[in-house]
Amino acid sequence: MTLPADYSERVYAGWLGKCIGVRFGAPLENWTYEDIRDNLGELSTYVSEDRGKVFKPDDDTSVPMILIRALEDHGASPDLSAAQIAEAMLDYIGYEHGSVWWGGYGASCEHTAYLNLVHGIPAPRSGSIAQNGVTLAEQIGGQIFSDIWGLVAPNNPTLAADLAERAASISHDGNGLYGARFVAALVSTAFSESDPARLIAAGLAQIPAESEYARVMRAMLDFHAAHPDDWRAAFGYLKANFGYDRYPGIVPIIPNAGVIGLGLLYGAGDFSRAIQVSNMAGWDTDCNVGNVGAIMGVALGLDGIDPAWRDPMNDLLICASVIGTRNLLTIPQCADLFVRLGRALAGQTPQPAAPRYHFRYPGSTQNFVGRGKLGRPIHLLQAEVDGTPVLRTAIRKLSKKGEIRIATRTCYRPSELSGNYYGAAFTPLLYPGQTVTARVSIPANAPHTLRAALFVTDDYRGQTHQGEPVALQPGGWQTLTYPIPAMSDVCLSEVGVVLRNLGEPWEIGAFHLAEMDWSGAPDCTTTFAHNKPEAGAIGEWTYWRGYWRLEDGVYHGSGVGLCETYSGDLAWTDYTLTVDLTPHIGEHHLVLARVLGARRCYAAGLAPDGRIALYKKTGEVREVAAAPFVWEIGRSYTITIAAQSATLRVRVAGEGQTQSLTWTDPEQPYLHGQIGLSTWHGGHTSFQRVRIAPGGGESPA
């Protein structure tokens, strides 16, 4: 598979188009054509909804960002299986909450498939007509999550369609699979083709000619050929012959597939017109407009997307999964992932990882914003300086002792979102103990009185913590560094650069940020003193299953099965986790290290029969080490896991006794991951303090 020369940029344009379409369509989801016509008229831009809020998560973008991780977890192979993609769903979707529509078994395709998988019905049987019946299997979900497979398989519609079919087969069958194949094939083909009719023909080549899906697409092609200038008449024909009244279920795929064809054809190669027509047709608007936006974004590239669609996005994407750091993404970060996986599928040598925030995609802003005090940042835009892509902050008058801050968010609160039906929760991207770096410059004609420093903001107290200021040299590049000190009970919700002027007013100028990143292990403590209930758990923590809450300033968990809550970053490698806890009911009271999802981690702590134990989760739970330790309900204990490479050292202390055990994982060890807390099998545990420190050597005495 040969990749296009402009592959990266076209992937970014495609995913940007998807996100624009979802945002444009979401406020009108389930409105009919008549509802939109009579109440809104002609749609030309976003519908205003919850002004001042961050756009909410949507399953149309959250689920693809979960499914694509299967290529990352199991290797970027064209032979990726439905079972492996199903593993990603089980790892990253909460137990009957978040990410998808939990409309009930037999009503929601994804809910039904999830419970089938949990109870041992494997993929693809989990989504089959034989298992679930034709009505459920042929709902819309087969196509709405499938754009991603075209993005990682450019100009290879058969491979894109095959991957999409395997993913869709977890929850769909029949025409549901044909929709997945069709959409993925169109996105793949759009890397070298922009004509709507030829794109549709490429999709039809990937599905059975006698299928109902092919029939509705041919009908749209034929009607457009006869009536090329009247999309409303085309919709009338679609509704009369392929409307919701003709197919069973809540959101049948065939009518909405017809809207995709209609939007592409009557969009006539124009991005704006294609998504406007698709939205005004009604029905499942966010799904249909998102698919059309992805196809047209790839086909036309960034130049084909009007800035009026891009600017309100500011490159931000909110998702919903049990991995909190994956719920706050930027669209360039998504594109970087797709490009990396696409290059791996094409057999290319891996390229060095891009910085967390860079500006290599034309027009990208990475969710940065500017604000000033005695200074005015009047515009942020992507530009180029000496061949280096940058985020340029245009400045109008930075007074003496004035400052300008250019920052991006590292954590949100669900209350900041315009809605949270899909259950987004966040863990900070950045923690005390880590080191932030940024590469910056100012123009050659800038004054020598400018100073810059990195800063972070603690959301709990509204306080800013700042690194040492650096005198900026006009016309040159400099690297700013800030080793964030250890802290307790903070939530770092923002990171950025502060620019100060110590001299006479700087009337007109610009500041350039080329990249920003951070690394290192965390060094922080939480006593839950400032956490608040959020999205089924508390701030800075997500959960997989169980009843998690604060009681008298202490974090409690209880429930049936394996009840777990997570925090931290998947990228953390060696660290020492120390937790103070009290068992109240039950036989398993544990802390988690190297959490890679709900089915993969190490768990250690109080176990049945007067023991401490260490477990490895690999879908199933396996005890790998244990030692005697007499513990009692109602008494407090301190559990420490020190993780260093493949070796874990566990120490439990309390009531005047200590016990330790050490185990080295001999088989596919987990070498990085989040932290977590857990109570299993009807238990109830309270957690008073969590300490995470660098290094994973001998556990502290």
Rosetta blueprint (number, residue, H / E / L):
1 M L
2 T L
3 L L
4 P L
5 A L
6 D L
7 Y H
8 S H
9 E H
10 R H
11 V H
12 Y H
13 A H
14 G H
15 W H
16 L H
17 G H
18 K H
19 C H
20 I H
21 G H
22 V H
23 R H
24 F H
25 G H
26 A H
27 P H
28 L H
29 E L
30 N L
31 W L
32 T L
33 Y H
34 E H
35 D H
36 I H
37 R H
38 D H
39 N H
40 L L
41 G L
42 E L
43 L L
44 S L
45 T L
46 Y L
47 V L
48 S L
49 E L
50 D L
51 R L
52 G L
53 K L
54 V E
55 F L
56 K L
57 P L
58 D L
59 D H
60 D H
61 T H
62 S H
63 V H
64 P H
65 M H
66 I H
67 L H
68 I L
69 R H
70 A H
71 L H
72 E H
73 D H
74 H H
75 G L
76 A L
77 S L
78 P L
79 D L
80 L L
81 S L
82 A H
83 A H
84 Q H
85 I H
86 A H
87 E H
88 A H
89 M H
90 L H
91 D H
92 Y H
93 I L
94 G E
95 Y L
96 E L
97 H E
98 G L
99 S L
100 V L
101 W L
102 W L
103 G L
104 G L
105 Y L
106 G L
107 A L
108 S L
109 C H
110 E H
111 H H
112 T H
113 A H
114 Y H
115 L H
116 N H
117 L H
118 V H
119 H L
120 G L
121 I L
122 P L
123 A L
124 P L
125 R H
126 S H
127 G H
128 S L
129 I H
130 A H
131 Q H
132 N H
133 G L
134 V H
135 T H
136 L H
137 A H
138 E L
139 Q E
140 I L
141 G H
142 G H
143 Q H
144 I H
145 F L
146 S L
147 D H
148 I H
149 W H
150 G H
151 L H
152 V L
153 A L
154 P L
155 N L
156 N L
157 P H
158 T H
159 L H
160 A H
161 A H
162 D H
163 L H
164 A H
165 E H
166 R H
167 A H
168 A H
169 S L
170 I L
171 S L
172 H L
173 D L
174 G L
175 N H
176 G H
177 L H
178 Y H
179 G H
180 A H
181 R H
182 F H
183 V H
184 A H
185 A H
186 L H
187 V H
188 S H
189 T H
190 A L
191 F L
192 S L
193 E L
194 S L
195 D L
196 P H
197 A H
198 R H
199 L H
200 I H
201 A H
202 A H
203 G H
204 L H
205 A L
206 Q L
207 I L
208 P L
209 A L
210 E L
211 S L
212 E H
213 Y H
214 A H
215 R H
216 V H
217 M H
218 R H
219 A H
220 M H
221 L H
222 D H
223 F H
224 H H
225 A H
226 A H
227 H L
228 P L
229 D L
230 D L
231 W H
232 R H
233 A H
234 A H
235 F H
236 G H
237 Y H
238 L H
239 K H
240 A H
241 N H
242 F H
243 G L
244 Y H
245 D H
246 R H
247 Y L
248 P L
249 G L
250 I L
251 V L
252 P E
253 I H
254 I H
255 P H
256 N H
257 A H
258 G H
259 V H
260 I H
261 G H
262 L H
263 G H
264 L H
265 L H
266 Y H
267 G H
268 A L
269 G L
270 D L
271 F H
272 S H
273 R H
274 A H
275 I H
276 Q H
277 V H
278 S H
279 N H
280 M H
281 A L
282 G L
283 W L
284 D L
285 T H
286 D H
287 C H
288 N H
289 V H
290 G H
291 N H
292 V H
293 G H
294 A H
295 I H
296 M H
297 G H
298 V H
299 A H
300 L H
301 G L
302 L H
303 D H
304 G H
305 I L
306 D L
307 P H
308 A H
309 W H
310 R H
311 D L
312 P L
313 M L
314 N L
315 D L
316 L E
317 L E
318 I E
319 C L
320 A L
321 S L
322 V L
323 I L
324 G H
325 T H
326 R H
327 N L
328 L E
329 L E
330 T E
331 I H
332 P H
333 Q H
334 C H
335 A H
336 D H
337 L H
338 F H
339 V H
340 R H
341 L H
342 G H
343 R H
344 A H
345 L H
346 A L
347 G L
348 Q L
349 T L
350 P L
351 Q L
352 P L
353 A L
354 A L
355 P L
356 R L
357 Y E
358 H E
359 F L
360 R L
361 Y L
362 P L
363 G L
364 S L
365 T L
366 Q L
367 N L
368 F L
369 V E
370 G E
371 R E
372 G E
373 K E
374 L E
375 G E
376 R E
377 P E
378 I E
379 H E
380 L E
381 L E
382 Q E
383 A E
384 E E
385 V E
386 D L
387 G L
388 T E
389 P E
390 V E
391 L E
392 R E
393 T E
394 A E
395 I E
396 R E
397 K E
398 L E
399 S E
400 K E
401 K E
402 G E
403 E E
404 I E
405 R E
406 I E
407 A E
408 T E
409 R E
410 T L
411 C L
412 Y L
413 R L
414 P H
415 S H
416 E H
417 L E
418 S L
419 G L
420 N L
421 Y L
422 Y L
423 G L
424 A L
425 A L
426 F L
427 T L
428 P L
429 L L
430 L L
431 Y L
432 P L
433 G L
434 Q L
435 T E
436 V E
437 T E
438 A E
439 R E
440 V E
441 S E
442 I L
443 P L
444 A L
445 N L
446 A L
447 P L
448 H L
449 T L
450 L E
451 R E
452 A E
453 A E
454 L E
455 F E
456 V E
457 T E
458 D E
459 D L
460 Y L
461 R L
462 G L
463 Q E
464 T E
465 H E
466 Q E
467 G L
468 E L
469 P L
470 V E
471 A E
472 L L
473 Q L
474 P L
475 G L
476 G L
477 W E
478 Q E
479 T E
480 L E
481 T E
482 Y E
483 P E
484 I L
485 P L
486 A L
487 M E
488 S E
489 D L
490 V L
491 C L
492 L E
493 S E
494 E E
495 V E
496 G E
497 V E
498 V E
499 L E
500 R E
501 N E
502 L L
503 G L
504 E L
505 P L
506 W E
507 E E
508 I E
509 G E
510 A E
511 F E
512 H E
513 L E
514 A E
515 E E
516 M E
517 D E
518 W E
519 S E
520 G L
521 A L
522 P L
523 D L
524 C E
525 T E
526 T E
527 T L
528 F L
529 A L
530 H L
531 N L
532 K L
533 P E
534 E E
535 A L
536 G L
537 A E
538 I E
539 G L
540 E L
541 W L
542 T E
543 Y E
544 W E
545 R E
546 G L
547 Y E
548 W E
549 R E
550 L E
551 E E
552 D L
553 G L
554 V E
555 Y E
556 H E
557 G E
558 S E
559 G L
560 V L
561 G L
562 L E
563 C E
564 E E
565 T E
566 Y E
567 S E
568 G L
569 D L
570 L L
571 A L
572 W L
573 T L
574 D L
575 Y E
576 T E
577 L E
578 T E
579 V E
580 D E
581 L E
582 T E
583 P E
584 H E
585 I E
586 G L
587 E L
588 H E
589 H E
590 L E
591 V E
592 L E
593 A E
594 R E
595 V E
596 L E
597 G E
598 A L
599 R L
600 R E
601 C E
602 Y E
603 A E
604 A E
605 G E
606 L E
607 A E
608 P L
609 D L
610 G L
611 R E
612 I E
613 A E
614 L E
615 Y E
616 K E
617 K E
618 T E
619 G L
620 E L
621 V E
622 R E
623 E E
624 V E
625 A E
626 A E
627 A E
628 P E
629 F L
630 V L
631 W L
632 E L
633 I L
634 G L
635 R L
636 S L
637 Y E
638 T E
639 I E
640 T E
641 I E
642 A E
643 A E
644 Q E
645 S L
646 A L
647 T E
648 L E
649 R E
650 V E
651 R E
652 V E
653 A E
654 G E
655 E L
656 G L
657 Q E
658 T E
659 Q E
660 S E
661 L E
662 T E
663 W E
664 T E
665 D L
666 P L
667 E L
668 Q L
669 P L
670 Y L
671 L L
672 H L
673 G L
674 Q E
675 I E
676 G E
677 L E
678 S E
679 T E
680 W E
681 H L
682 G L
683 G L
684 H E
685 T E
686 S E
687 F E
688 Q E
689 R E
690 V E
691 R E
692 I E
693 A E
694 P E
695 G L
696 G L
697 G L
698 E L
699 S L
700 P L
701 A L
